[in-house]
Amino acid sequence: MSEHAIHAAYLIAASLFIIGLRRLQSPATARGGNQLAALGMLVAVLSTLFVQEILTPWEMIGGLTAGGLIGLLLARRIQMTSMPELVAAFNGFGGLASALVAAAELVRLQETVGALECSTIAVSILIGLVTFSGSFVAFGKLSGVLSGNPLAIPRAVGPAWMAGALGVAVWMVLVPNPLQPALVLAAVALLLGVLLVLPIGGADMPVVVALLNSLSGLAAAATGFVLNNVALIVSGALVGASGLILTGIMCAAMNRTLLSVLLGGFGQEGGDEGAVSQEGKTVTSTSPDDVAILLTYSERVIIVPGYGLAVAQAQHQVRELADLLYAHGVEVKYAVHPVAGRMPGHMNVLLAEANVPYDQLFDMDEINHEFETTDVSLIVGANDVVNPAARHDSSSPIYGMPILDVDRSRTVVFLKRSLRPGYSGAQNELFFNAKTRMLFGDAKDTVTALVAAVKETAA
């Protein structure tokens, strides 16, 4: 392949990346955008393999087949509740791949490596391995292998270790033979990733996933400079920039700074329903039949999905319920909070899996003004993102976080297993509001019962 041809291929790949990323902004075009970006990566990888003559065509076909089968297997077997862990693992392996490629280049060049090349390799190893170890700590927290509670580590430890990592990187650049410092840097970077993520609680995992995604892109871009590979630089820069933008959006949705997230200490694993005194508070429970009557005779219903919906795998039943209400003349919309779930866009992906019409999905800023004219807000598995304490209780860990204003609806129905607090550990005062009805039980079973009751009521 000629030099002009490889540059043309990289230009095509970069264009596909940019167009694909642009199409990810809307649920209606996101699937096509993902496919375009994947095609762009395929063009970039195959072009690089051909120009460098790294593999034979048959070896390429074998690799594509094996990788395609693994991807197909993951796509079919991974449940939606495990999607955040899968994304964290992808981020980690992306960082590891970048670090390994940079390290291989260092071994190839050895004592002939220049200061600029060596500094770029050091950046790639540092960011790549921090991303790798940090991502798998996040994986452990999301999957339950590790506690979701923030681990109390002295605040000076993380910055001190980071300063040490930068010192080792400088040592690596200055010495004649950088192989030994590179090994030390790898060990320090791995531990740094662990130290950065362990103190962060489960409530901040959407921010952590977005940040680690950005770091995996930055690691790839650094490796692109190591290899002088334009496609890798462009793709890594796009992932890094979009990840940072998404991280900012997640922080704004929680009214927290990135520094406060990284310092950790926010959020308890699952909380304890007795952690906050409930003395003198009254909970009004209800039944599927009563809720069915309430929904059927409403004009406007807003469904608020949360992580509990993903755990119960009730998205298809919720879609069926919404369709029944819509057929009965009820206006149905979905209100999606930016940090609902365990990763950015978790609820959007979940509802898309159930083929919920895209024009029924609304972000917090788009729909908050509509709750005042809503007859029923049906909350399926959400908690912290609808807790009114965020507005007025300065002692609450979620104070100041923008929330969905469901308490301004005429009636609020919670579908929950218990009164257990959300991931922040804060009890939800909306449970005890006079307009709130609690429908206890597994969300999938409860919504299934609601569907049956609505059919009978509407008959």
VMD Tcl script that draws the C-alpha trace (Angstrom):
set ca {
  {0.00 0.00 0.00}
  {1.48 3.40 -1.03}
  {1.94 6.32 1.36}
  {-0.85 8.26 -0.40}
  {-3.19 5.30 -0.04}
  {-2.52 4.91 3.70}
  {-3.12 8.62 4.30}
  {-6.35 8.42 2.30}
  {-7.43 5.40 4.38}
  {-6.66 7.27 7.61}
  {-8.63 10.28 6.36}
  {-11.62 8.04 5.62}
  {-11.29 6.41 9.06}
  {-11.09 9.79 10.83}
  {-14.14 11.04 8.92}
  {-16.10 7.96 9.93}
  {-15.07 8.48 13.56}
  {-16.28 12.07 13.55}
  {-19.55 11.33 11.74}
  {-20.19 8.35 14.00}
  {-19.57 10.43 17.12}
  {-21.89 13.14 15.83}
  {-24.67 10.59 15.32}
  {-24.31 9.32 18.88}
  {-25.96 12.53 20.09}
  {-29.44 11.20 19.32}
  {-30.93 7.83 20.32}
  {-32.53 7.64 16.87}
  {-29.15 7.68 15.10}
  {-26.87 6.26 17.80}
  {-26.89 2.69 16.48}
  {-25.88 3.82 12.99}
  {-23.24 6.12 14.47}
  {-21.73 3.24 16.41}
  {-21.59 1.14 13.26}
  {-19.89 3.95 11.29}
  {-17.26 4.40 14.01}
  {-16.64 0.65 14.08}
  {-16.22 0.65 10.30}
  {-13.74 3.51 10.64}
  {-11.69 1.53 13.15}
  {-11.74 -1.51 10.84}
  {-10.42 0.63 7.96}
  {-7.68 2.08 10.18}
  {-6.57 -1.29 11.59}
  {-6.52 -3.10 8.25}
  {-4.68 -0.22 6.58}
  {-2.02 -0.20 9.30}
  {-1.58 -3.96 9.14}
  {-1.17 -3.85 5.36}
  {1.27 -0.96 5.25}
  {3.44 -2.36 8.03}
  {3.14 -5.93 6.68}
  {2.58 -7.14 10.24}
  {0.22 -9.99 9.37}
  {-0.64 -12.04 6.33}
  {-4.17 -11.70 4.89}
  {-5.11 -15.10 6.31}
  {-3.91 -14.09 9.77}
  {-6.01 -10.93 9.49}
  {-9.08 -12.96 8.55}
  {-8.44 -15.27 11.49}
  {-8.12 -12.34 13.90}
  {-11.24 -10.65 12.58}
  {-13.20 -13.88 12.87}
  {-12.04 -14.58 16.41}
  {-12.68 -11.01 17.53}
  {-16.07 -10.91 15.83}
  {-17.15 -14.13 17.54}
  {-16.04 -12.86 20.95}
  {-17.95 -9.61 20.37}
  {-21.06 -11.47 19.25}
  {-20.89 -13.74 22.29}
  {-20.56 -10.79 24.66}
  {-23.41 -8.91 22.96}
  {-25.76 -11.86 23.35}
  {-24.77 -13.01 26.84}
  {-24.11 -9.80 28.78}
  {-27.22 -8.68 30.63}
  {-28.12 -5.00 30.78}
  {-27.34 -4.97 34.51}
  {-23.77 -5.98 33.64}
  {-23.28 -3.37 30.92}
  {-21.51 -0.87 33.23}
  {-18.98 -3.55 34.21}
  {-18.45 -4.40 30.54}
  {-17.81 -0.75 29.67}
  {-15.34 -0.51 32.57}
  {-13.55 -3.62 31.31}
  {-13.39 -2.20 27.77}
  {-11.84 0.99 29.13}
  {-9.30 -1.05 31.09}
  {-8.27 -3.24 28.18}
  {-8.00 -0.16 25.96}
  {-5.57 1.40 28.42}
  {-3.59 -1.83 28.72}
  {-3.32 -2.20 24.95}
  {-1.96 1.34 24.61}
  {0.60 0.77 27.35}
  {1.76 -2.55 25.89}
  {2.19 -1.08 22.39}
  {4.20 1.83 23.79}
  {6.33 -0.56 25.86}
  {6.98 -2.73 22.80}
  {8.18 0.35 20.92}
  {10.50 1.17 23.82}
  {11.97 -2.35 23.73}
  {12.45 -2.06 19.96}
  {14.27 1.27 20.19}
  {16.00 0.64 23.55}
  {19.06 2.91 24.00}
  {18.48 4.76 20.72}
  {15.19 6.29 21.87}
  {15.17 10.08 21.95}
  {13.98 12.24 24.84}
  {10.79 13.30 23.03}
  {9.92 9.72 22.04}
  {10.72 8.49 25.54}
  {8.51 11.11 27.18}
  {5.63 10.16 24.91}
  {6.12 6.48 25.75}
  {6.18 7.35 29.46}
  {2.88 9.24 29.15}
  {1.29 6.30 27.31}
  {2.47 3.76 29.90}
  {1.42 5.96 32.83}
  {-2.07 6.83 31.57}
  {-2.68 3.40 30.06}
  {-1.88 1.42 33.20}
  {-3.68 3.86 35.52}
  {-6.72 3.36 33.28}
  {-6.28 -0.43 33.34}
  {-6.04 -0.90 37.11}
  {-8.56 1.85 37.89}
  {-11.07 0.37 35.45}
  {-10.89 -3.05 37.03}
  {-11.35 -1.60 40.51}
  {-14.46 0.10 39.10}
  {-15.42 -3.25 37.55}
  {-15.15 -4.87 40.97}
  {-17.27 -2.20 42.64}
  {-19.95 -2.35 39.94}
  {-20.12 -6.14 39.92}
  {-20.20 -6.47 43.71}
  {-16.86 -8.29 43.92}
  {-15.57 -5.25 45.82}
  {-17.62 -3.17 48.24}
  {-19.27 -0.15 46.69}
  {-18.53 1.83 49.84}
  {-15.77 4.42 49.57}
  {-12.55 3.20 51.17}
  {-11.07 5.68 53.60}
  {-7.53 6.44 52.39}
  {-5.58 9.49 53.69}
  {-6.11 12.23 51.13}
  {-2.40 12.93 50.82}
  {-1.66 9.39 49.60}
  {-3.13 9.74 46.10}
  {-1.47 13.07 45.22}
  {1.83 11.90 46.74}
  {1.77 8.71 44.69}
  {0.88 10.69 41.57}
  {3.84 12.99 42.18}
  {6.01 9.91 42.58}
  {4.73 8.53 39.25}
  {5.60 11.79 37.50}
  {9.04 11.68 39.11}
  {9.65 8.17 37.80}
  {8.50 9.30 34.32}
  {11.08 12.12 34.41}
  {13.75 9.63 35.55}
  {12.82 7.40 32.61}
  {13.34 10.26 30.13}
  {16.67 11.39 31.57}
  {18.58 8.09 31.91}
  {20.46 6.50 28.96}
  {18.69 3.13 29.30}
  {15.00 3.70 30.16}
  {13.92 0.04 30.39}
  {14.36 -0.29 34.16}
  {12.59 3.02 34.96}
  {9.80 1.94 32.59}
  {9.20 -1.20 34.70}
  {9.12 0.91 37.88}
  {6.74 3.36 36.20}
  {4.44 0.48 35.20}
  {4.26 -0.79 38.80}
  {3.68 2.71 40.20}
  {0.98 3.45 37.59}
  {-0.89 0.22 38.35}
  {-1.03 1.04 42.05}
  {-1.96 4.66 41.32}
  {-5.06 3.53 39.41}
  {-6.13 1.44 42.41}
  {-5.51 4.31 44.85}
  {-7.52 6.72 42.72}
  {-10.67 4.58 42.39}
  {-10.85 2.72 45.73}
  {-11.84 5.84 47.73}
  {-14.73 6.60 45.34}
  {-18.18 5.35 46.32}
  {-20.73 3.59 44.14}
  {-22.86 6.73 43.72}
  {-20.04 8.32 41.72}
  {-19.48 5.38 39.37}
  {-21.15 7.09 36.34}
  {-18.55 9.87 36.63}
  {-15.71 7.37 37.10}
  {-16.74 5.34 34.04}
  {-16.85 8.50 31.91}
  {-13.45 9.66 33.20}
  {-11.81 6.27 32.63}
  {-13.23 6.24 29.12}
  {-11.56 9.59 28.52}
  {-8.26 8.33 29.93}
  {-8.34 5.28 27.65}
  {-8.66 7.68 24.70}
  {-5.79 9.84 25.91}
  {-3.62 6.74 26.31}
  {-4.44 5.72 22.74}
  {-3.63 9.21 21.44}
  {-0.26 9.15 23.25}
  {0.50 5.78 21.69}
  {-0.44 7.25 18.32}
  {2.31 9.84 18.78}
  {4.72 7.05 19.75}
  {3.96 5.19 16.52}
  {3.40 8.33 14.41}
  {-0.02 6.89 13.54}
  {-2.53 9.56 12.51}
  {-5.62 7.35 12.85}
  {-4.72 6.39 16.42}
  {-4.08 10.03 17.35}
  {-7.41 11.16 15.91}
  {-9.48 8.35 17.40}
  {-7.79 8.67 20.79}
  {-8.26 12.43 20.85}
  {-11.95 12.08 19.98}
  {-12.52 9.53 22.74}
  {-10.51 11.58 25.22}
  {-12.32 14.84 24.45}
  {-15.81 13.33 24.37}
  {-15.10 11.46 27.62}
  {-14.03 14.67 29.34}
  {-17.16 16.47 28.10}
  {-19.31 13.59 29.36}
  {-17.48 13.64 32.70}
  {-18.34 17.34 33.02}
  {-21.99 16.63 32.23}
  {-22.11 13.87 34.86}
  {-20.52 16.12 37.49}
  {-22.98 18.93 36.69}
  {-25.88 16.47 37.01}
  {-24.70 15.65 40.54}
  {-23.72 19.24 41.41}
  {-20.21 18.06 42.23}
  {-16.76 18.96 40.98}
  {-14.45 16.37 39.47}
  {-12.00 17.02 42.33}
  {-14.67 16.21 44.93}
  {-15.44 12.97 43.10}
  {-11.78 11.97 42.97}
  {-11.34 12.75 46.67}
  {-14.00 10.10 47.30}
  {-16.06 9.42 50.39}
  {-19.50 9.84 48.80}
  {-22.09 7.05 48.71}
  {-22.73 3.90 50.69}
  {-23.39 0.49 49.20}
  {-27.14 0.03 49.24}
  {-27.57 1.91 52.50}
  {-29.71 0.64 55.35}
  {-33.41 1.20 55.55}
  {-33.04 1.84 59.25}
  {-30.12 4.24 58.87}
  {-32.45 7.24 59.07}
  {-35.09 7.38 61.77}
  {-38.60 6.79 60.45}
  {-40.33 7.52 63.74}
  {-43.53 9.44 63.21}
  {-43.40 8.98 59.43}
  {-46.19 7.28 57.51}
  {-45.86 5.25 54.33}
  {-48.92 4.66 52.16}
  {-48.73 1.33 50.39}
  {-50.97 0.40 47.50}
  {-51.88 -2.48 45.20}
  {-51.55 -3.14 41.45}
  {-55.32 -2.82 41.01}
  {-55.45 0.61 42.67}
  {-52.45 1.86 40.65}
  {-54.01 0.49 37.43}
  {-57.18 2.53 38.06}
  {-55.07 5.59 38.86}
  {-53.06 5.23 35.64}
  {-55.97 4.42 33.38}
  {-57.96 7.49 34.39}
  {-54.99 9.84 34.08}
  {-54.35 12.24 31.22}
  {-50.55 12.47 31.65}
  {-48.15 9.88 33.09}
  {-44.38 10.20 33.36}
  {-42.29 7.07 33.92}
  {-38.97 7.56 35.73}
  {-36.56 4.62 35.25}
  {-33.63 3.85 37.55}
  {-31.08 1.14 38.25}
  {-33.74 -1.01 39.91}
  {-35.39 -1.31 36.51}
  {-32.17 -2.74 35.09}
  {-31.76 -5.14 38.02}
  {-35.31 -6.47 37.57}
  {-34.97 -6.57 33.75}
  {-38.45 -5.03 33.58}
  {-37.92 -2.72 30.60}
  {-40.09 -4.82 28.25}
  {-42.95 -4.96 30.76}
  {-42.71 -1.19 31.28}
  {-42.90 -0.67 27.52}
  {-46.00 -2.92 27.37}
  {-47.62 -0.94 30.20}
  {-46.89 2.36 28.44}
  {-48.34 1.05 25.18}
  {-51.53 -0.02 26.95}
  {-51.93 3.38 28.57}
  {-51.21 5.16 25.29}
  {-53.85 3.05 23.54}
  {-56.28 4.09 26.26}
  {-55.66 7.77 25.49}
  {-53.07 8.50 28.19}
  {-50.07 10.65 27.29}
  {-46.96 8.74 28.41}
  {-43.41 10.09 28.61}
  {-40.14 8.90 30.13}
  {-37.97 11.20 32.26}
  {-34.30 10.18 32.25}
  {-31.86 11.69 34.76}
  {-28.25 11.92 33.50}
  {-26.87 9.80 36.36}
  {-29.70 7.27 36.62}
  {-28.07 3.83 36.53}
  {-24.41 2.93 36.83}
  {-22.98 4.45 33.66}
  {-23.71 7.41 31.38}
  {-26.72 6.69 29.17}
  {-27.57 3.47 31.03}
  {-31.32 4.09 31.04}
  {-31.38 5.20 27.40}
  {-29.70 1.95 26.35}
  {-32.01 -0.07 28.57}
  {-35.16 1.48 27.12}
  {-33.82 1.27 23.57}
  {-33.44 -2.48 24.11}
  {-37.20 -2.61 24.73}
  {-37.83 -0.50 21.57}
  {-39.30 2.42 23.52}
  {-40.00 5.17 20.94}
  {-37.24 7.76 21.00}
  {-39.71 10.65 20.96}
  {-41.01 9.51 24.37}
  {-37.59 9.91 26.06}
  {-36.83 13.26 27.67}
  {-33.82 14.57 29.58}
  {-34.24 16.21 32.96}
  {-34.01 19.76 31.63}
  {-36.57 19.04 28.92}
  {-39.25 17.54 31.14}
  {-38.91 19.00 34.64}
  {-41.41 21.78 33.95}
  {-44.07 19.20 32.99}
  {-44.33 17.45 36.36}
  {-46.65 20.15 37.74}
  {-49.27 19.19 35.15}
  {-48.65 15.44 35.41}
  {-51.30 13.22 36.99}
  {-49.01 10.33 37.95}
  {-45.24 9.96 38.12}
  {-44.41 6.24 38.07}
  {-40.91 5.67 39.52}
  {-39.41 2.31 38.63}
  {-36.19 1.67 40.51}
  {-34.98 5.28 40.83}
  {-34.20 6.85 44.20}
  {-31.58 9.57 44.77}
  {-32.42 11.35 41.50}
  {-35.98 12.08 42.75}
  {-35.22 12.84 46.40}
  {-36.51 16.35 47.31}
  {-33.94 16.57 50.11}
  {-31.45 17.60 47.42}
  {-33.22 20.98 47.27}
  {-33.41 22.00 50.93}
  {-31.53 19.65 53.28}
  {-27.98 20.97 53.57}
  {-27.03 17.96 55.71}
  {-27.94 15.51 52.95}
  {-25.08 14.01 50.89}
  {-27.04 14.84 47.72}
  {-27.76 18.46 48.69}
  {-27.61 20.70 45.62}
  {-27.85 17.87 43.10}
  {-30.35 18.66 40.31}
  {-33.25 16.20 40.56}
  {-36.37 15.24 38.64}
  {-39.24 17.22 40.18}
  {-41.57 14.25 40.55}
  {-42.83 15.51 43.93}
  {-44.65 18.26 42.05}
  {-46.88 15.71 40.29}
  {-50.40 15.18 41.56}
  {-49.58 11.60 42.57}
  {-46.28 9.72 42.88}
  {-46.10 5.91 42.70}
  {-42.87 4.19 43.74}
  {-42.14 0.65 42.58}
  {-39.57 -0.60 45.10}
  {-38.63 -3.71 47.03}
  {-38.30 -1.80 50.32}
  {-37.66 1.60 51.88}
  {-33.93 1.09 51.47}
  {-32.04 4.33 50.68}
  {-30.29 4.94 47.37}
  {-26.60 4.66 46.64}
  {-25.85 7.93 48.43}
  {-27.07 6.39 51.69}
  {-29.67 9.16 52.08}
  {-33.22 8.21 52.98}
  {-35.73 9.48 50.42}
  {-38.19 11.82 52.11}
  {-40.57 11.41 49.17}
  {-41.43 7.91 50.45}
  {-43.33 9.58 53.31}
  {-45.05 12.31 51.30}
  {-48.86 12.34 51.51}
  {-49.17 12.16 47.70}
  {-46.84 9.14 47.41}
  {-48.01 5.55 47.03}
  {-45.53 2.68 47.55}
  {-46.03 -0.47 45.47}
  {-43.62 -2.95 47.03}
  {-42.13 -5.94 45.22}
  {-39.81 -6.95 42.39}
  {-40.26 -4.42 39.59}
  {-40.73 -7.04 36.88}
  {-43.43 -8.88 38.84}
  {-45.09 -5.63 39.88}
  {-45.22 -4.17 36.38}
  {-46.49 -7.49 35.02}
  {-49.31 -7.33 37.58}
  {-49.96 -3.72 36.57}
  {-50.23 -4.72 32.91}
  {-52.82 -7.37 33.77}
  {-54.76 -4.96 35.99}
  {-54.77 -2.21 33.34}
  {-56.10 -4.67 30.77}
  {-58.96 -5.55 33.11}
  {-59.67 -1.91 33.98}
  {-59.65 -0.79 30.34}
  {-61.74 -3.71 29.15}
}
mol new
graphics top color blue
foreach p $ca { graphics top sphere $p radius 0.5 }
foreach p [lrange $ca 0 end-1] q [lrange $ca 1 end] { graphics top cylinder $p $q radius 0.2 }
display resetview
